[in-house]
Amino acid sequence: MLSHIKTSSPYRHLTILIILLGILISAASSAAEKPMKIDHDNAAFTLTECVRISLKNNPVMRIGKENVFSAGEEIGEMKAPYYPEVSLQSGFKRWQTHAFLPSGLSRPDIPTVIGPTDDWSAGLQARLLLFDSGLRKARLERSKAKFGEAQEDNQRLRQELILSVHKSFFALEAAYQADSVSRRSLERANEHLRLAKIRHDAGAVPQADVIKAKVQVAQAELSLVRAKNMVRIAQGGLNTAMGLPVGRSTRVRPESAKLIFEPQVDLALMLKQAEHQRPVVKAAVQRIIAAEQNVNAAESKWGPVIRAEGGYGWRDDELAPHDEAWSAGIVLELPIFTGFARTHGVAKNRAELRKAEADRDRIINQVREEVWASISNSREAKEAVQAARVLVVEANEDLRTSRERYSVGAGTITDLIDSETSLAKAEGNAVEAKWNLHTADSQLKYSLGKLTQ
């Protein structure tokens, strides 16, 4: 195909190089659009891998990308008025009109009607905007601000998606550990049932102890059923966040989640960081810039517009016109009265600017509240983890004591079951506290605008 390119010798190789480069870029772009393929269905993912898959597969990222692309194309559209407009015009009309002659020239042999006649025309028309009182510049700067807003919105979508993956990842890890807690509780319940049967067969306890132990086993089995369902639901949530089939049996690696907290909390510094780093605040600032340019565009309509216009072509009363026709000149337009549209337009856009500034202040206050709540939740999560660890140790010791007392006949089956219930609850609370701590860490990073992976 390249052999048919007709170019002069000095530019031939350059043209071929440009075409090949375009083909390579197009191929790379097509490859980038394809969702990431997961090679192993049973592979266990780290948190970083889950985030990477979600950024590649989740449709949310395509929405942000297309918004940025659209805003970038609008910049190109707003640059168009800086270039000349050239158009090809061709037309046909048949016309007839009355000739208004001065009274001294009127004679019976001079007709007062011109036509009917054919009018064929063809040619090029060109126009170039020389001055428009700043309208082009204002619209271009507004489109650049909208492009910046689209970029920040894309970053916001990215961070929100990462936060969603983090929460889903930790929810699945919590469900896995809750499942393990339920299995251990079931094993202990079966052991208690075995111990009750042994003591009943020895005549040391009544049949009621065996019945109560069986009830405990049934309750433990029910808890295990619920834990398995939690795992399935959490898997579906993580799969959806990653853009994978919801029913996929996804596994994760718990050791991949690491907690990174600020060693010291400087509230003023953290609030300032959030205000400067959160994409939602940056997008609000870009909206203010766009609103300011809308005001400039509205005010420019009070000024004059100067255009250079020209045309060249042919015009005749035949299908193939032969008579040359050309024109060239400069046009000045200065609106005098437009029904107060310009006044209302400026006032409207200034109101929109004030609204954008108020919205920025609202968003900053909201971000500050989020940072404050995230710090508080992080502190609570740390304290809850420490308290839960102590509670698990104490509950284990209480269960050990109750089991020994029941074995020697110094305790009742009720005491043993109560101790087992307390331990199962303490282990469940420890699991919840641990993964709440992970989630609180991610939420804090998100509120500061630092959640990037």
Secondary structure as GFF3:
##gff-version 3
##sequence-region A 1 453
A	DSSP	three_ten_helix	2	4	.	.	.	ID=ss1
A	DSSP	alpha_helix	9	33	.	.	.	ID=ss2
A	DSSP	beta_strand	44	45	.	.	.	ID=ss3
A	DSSP	alpha_helix	47	57	.	.	.	ID=ss4
A	DSSP	alpha_helix	59	79	.	.	.	ID=ss5
A	DSSP	three_ten_helix	80	82	.	.	.	ID=ss6
A	DSSP	beta_strand	85	98	.	.	.	ID=ss7
A	DSSP	three_ten_helix	103	105	.	.	.	ID=ss8
A	DSSP	beta_strand	113	131	.	.	.	ID=ss9
A	DSSP	alpha_helix	135	201	.	.	.	ID=ss10
A	DSSP	alpha_helix	207	242	.	.	.	ID=ss11
A	DSSP	beta_strand	251	252	.	.	.	ID=ss12
A	DSSP	three_ten_helix	254	256	.	.	.	ID=ss13
A	DSSP	alpha_helix	267	277	.	.	.	ID=ss14
A	DSSP	alpha_helix	279	300	.	.	.	ID=ss15
A	DSSP	beta_strand	305	316	.	.	.	ID=ss16
A	DSSP	beta_strand	323	333	.	.	.	ID=ss17
A	DSSP	alpha_helix	341	407	.	.	.	ID=ss18
A	DSSP	alpha_helix	413	448	.	.	.	ID=ss19
###
